[in-house]
Every structure is written in C-alpha cells, then in structure tokens.
Amino acid sequence: MDRNLALELVRVTETAALASAGYMGRGDKEAADQAAVDGMRRAFSSFSIKGTVVIGEGELDEAPMLYIGEEVGCCKDGDMEVDIAVDPLEGTTLIAKGLPNAIAVLAMAPKGCLLHAPDTYMKKIAVGPKAKGVVDINASVKDNLEAVAKALNKNIEDLTVTVQDRPRHDQLIKDIRDAGARIKLFSDGDVATAIATGFDETGIDIMMGIGGAPEGVIAAVALKCLGGDMQGILYPMSPEEDARCRAMGLSEEDVKKVLYLDDLVSSEDCFFAATGITQGDLLSGVVYTGNNRASTHSVVMRGQTGTIRFVEADHRLDKNDTLVEVMNKHRKIR
C-alpha cells in the first residue's frame, strides 16, 4: 500500500478526535461516541480507497455507527481494496468522566488480512519488541513474567504489568503480585494500553487479561508495526457471545485455539493510526487554544517499513469544512 496513506489515516483519526473532544467530562458517552463516528465517517468520504469495515461499532442495522460491512472511502474504480478496523472513540467512559487515555483509532490492511473477530471477549497477552517471541498465553503468569524479565534484562520486581480493573481479573492480579511484579490497573481502553507496551517511555512492559476481541485485532496491527508481539484466545463469556462465534462459522475448536500475531493480522503491509482525545500515557489529548484553534497529537505506523511517526497538528476549526459540518451538528446537540 502507498506510504502516503499514513497522513490520510491521521486526518481521519484527527477528525474523530476533534469532533468528540468537546464532550470531555460532560457525562454523555453515547453523544461523544456518535460525534467521533460522524467525524470519522465524514473524513473517510474523501479517502481514495475501497474500504470495508471488518471491525466496527455495530451490525448492519445499526447505521448510525460505523457498522461491520460498511463501505468507506471514495470507492472509485482503481482504488485499492482494504480491510478497515475502527474504534472512533476507544474509552467512551473515559471521555464522559474526563479521564486519561481516550483515543480515536483505526487500522488498515489489504483485503482479507485482518481477522474478522466476533464481538466477544478475548484473553490477551501483549509485549513490545524486546520481548517478542518469549511469551506463551497458555503458560503460567510466573513463567511469562520470568521470560519477559529475562528478555528485558530486568528483575521481575522491576516489571510493570498492566491489567484492566475488573473482578474477572482478581486471580490474575493475585498471581502477578505473588510473582513479585508491579501492577498498573486501568479502567478502560485496552488498545491504548496494549500499544503502550511497545514504547519504553510509558514504563509498561506487558499487558495481560481479558478484553474485547475486536480491540485485540486493532492492537495487533499496532504491535505488528512496532515489532512487538501478541497472542489471544477467544473467550465468550455469555451464551449470546458464544452464539456470535457460531454465527461466524467458528467451531468449539476454533474458539479455543491460540491466535498468534499473524493470525490477527496476516500482512506486514498494514497501517495503524491513533489520535489522543484526552491526555494519555502515550498521546496528548485535544487542547483548545482559543481563536477557533485546537491542537492534536497522533501516532501513525507502517508495518512494511516499521516507521513510527508522531504528528503534532494545529487546526483552524473554522477553516476545515469537514470539521465545521460535524462540530456544528454536535454543538447544537450539546
């Protein structure tokens, strides 16, 4: 895929972030999410691709969301066919409460190269480049921590493991503590947390736990671009989630098998982009600087070259027709 797509992807996540940022702390996560969706969909309309959403926010009958199967981009003859995975607002609760690490995020790969994950849970383990190839999702917590510590030339006591703060992780947290590692709990947003393992400055060495399977695919694209590693096992936690797996043609054996990084995203020719909405561990949030201006902080990655770019941008909110249209709509709602 053309390397120039990277900047186009950033424009899409920037638009989603700017559209939703006005809802920070307002307690309305549904409206914030819809603003991000509206911004992302509108930005995609001028993108010269034939994209199909394979990881989205809803099914076909949920048109207000970017639904699974929706076609995005200009879709002209000659445009490349790609799979798109989106989360226009990862961390709806975070933005509603004004908490850190809400982001607008998307991933892209050639058609057929992203796992079409059912909307269910997934058991995950993720690490950065220095620990690539040393983790095993079926191994014990202690064994994985020992392997990562050795790869990073650290003591287990110096490792930081990030885990979502949920009752389902009580035993996992106990096992990590018993092994002697440090823990950083997070409330929401496991894409941002998974990719943080790929950057030394975040201080996060490994992510473990159970989170959304669609988010797992998006995170896997970022980790492939970063040279990191991830494994997952689908983990339906209700009859409804189990039915979704069956509806996608997955057998009981399919649900139980380990999904390696190449199973989640099968091509090196992939892109990942994210823009901060609220202040985070890796990305700064949207800041309104007055005089109809706002600043954004984004990251964009390309798997084929391993290039990682951070993009700081200053936006004239009254000069961008896409933003004017979307933000005016939501100002009226607010």
Secondary structure, DSSP 8 states (H G I E B T S, - for coil): --TTHHHHHHHHHHHHHHHHHTTTTSS-HHHHHHHHHHHHHHHHTT--SEEEEEE-SB-TT-TTS-BTT-EES---TT--EEEEEEEEEE-HHHHHHT-S--EEEEEEEETT-B----SSEEEEEEE-GGGTT---TTS-HHHHHHHHHHHHT--GGG-EEEEE--GGGHHHHHHHHHHT-EEEEESS-HHHHHHHTT-GGG---EEEEEEEHHHHHHHHHHHHHHT-EEEEEE---SHHHHHHHHHTT--HHHHHS-B-HHHHB--S--EEEEEESS--SSS---EEEETTEEEEEEEEEETTTTEEEEEEEEEETTT-HHHHHHHHHHHHH-
